[in-house]
């Protein structure tokens, strides 16, 4: 069985971490799939999806870390010749746009402290995550 759906998100800040775990769990419940895999994909080139700990301080540290790792310098070529968000695209490349998760017993198999997060790097914007759940 294959279930496909979208999760819609509205970011509120330029750089923001949004916990989407409950959205994924709701989609899993709708799918009625008890064992298989779930693939989450963001088709946005200035955002990312990752697994992490649900802790507001880690989220703030993550934002600070990514901003220090890839600052939005005016001399970045995309900022000169294209847009004003070159850092957003580079952060997305580094972190990635998809994750695959095991599904066991109608639950997402996450570690004890893990959650599923959407990282916004060029907001505020309306965003969409595609979820495909495959299994039985």
Secondary structure as the mmCIF struct_conf table of DSSP 4:
data_model
#
loop_
_struct_conf.conf_type_id
_struct_conf.id
_struct_conf.beg_label_comp_id
_struct_conf.beg_label_asym_id
_struct_conf.beg_label_seq_id
_struct_conf.end_label_comp_id
_struct_conf.end_label_asym_id
_struct_conf.end_label_seq_id
STRN STRN1 UNK A 2 UNK A 10
BEND BEND1 UNK A 13 UNK A 15
STRN STRN2 UNK A 16 UNK A 19
HELX_RH_AL_P HELX_RH_AL_P1 UNK A 21 UNK A 31
TURN_TY1_P TURN_TY1_P1 UNK A 32 UNK A 32
BEND BEND2 UNK A 35 UNK A 35
STRN STRN3 UNK A 36 UNK A 42
TURN_TY1_P TURN_TY1_P2 UNK A 45 UNK A 46
STRN STRN4 UNK A 47 UNK A 53
HELX_RH_AL_P HELX_RH_AL_P2 UNK A 56 UNK A 69
BEND BEND3 UNK A 70 UNK A 70
TURN_TY1_P TURN_TY1_P3 UNK A 74 UNK A 75
BEND BEND4 UNK A 76 UNK A 76
HELX_RH_AL_P HELX_RH_AL_P3 UNK A 77 UNK A 81
TURN_TY1_P TURN_TY1_P4 UNK A 82 UNK A 82
BEND BEND5 UNK A 84 UNK A 84
HELX_RH_AL_P HELX_RH_AL_P4 UNK A 86 UNK A 95
BEND BEND6 UNK A 97 UNK A 97
STRN STRN5 UNK A 98 UNK A 104
TURN_TY1_P TURN_TY1_P5 UNK A 105 UNK A 106
STRN STRN6 UNK A 107 UNK A 108
TURN_TY1_P TURN_TY1_P6 UNK A 112 UNK A 113
STRN STRN7 UNK A 114 UNK A 120
BEND BEND7 UNK A 121 UNK A 122
BEND BEND8 UNK A 124 UNK A 124
STRN STRN8 UNK A 126 UNK A 135
#
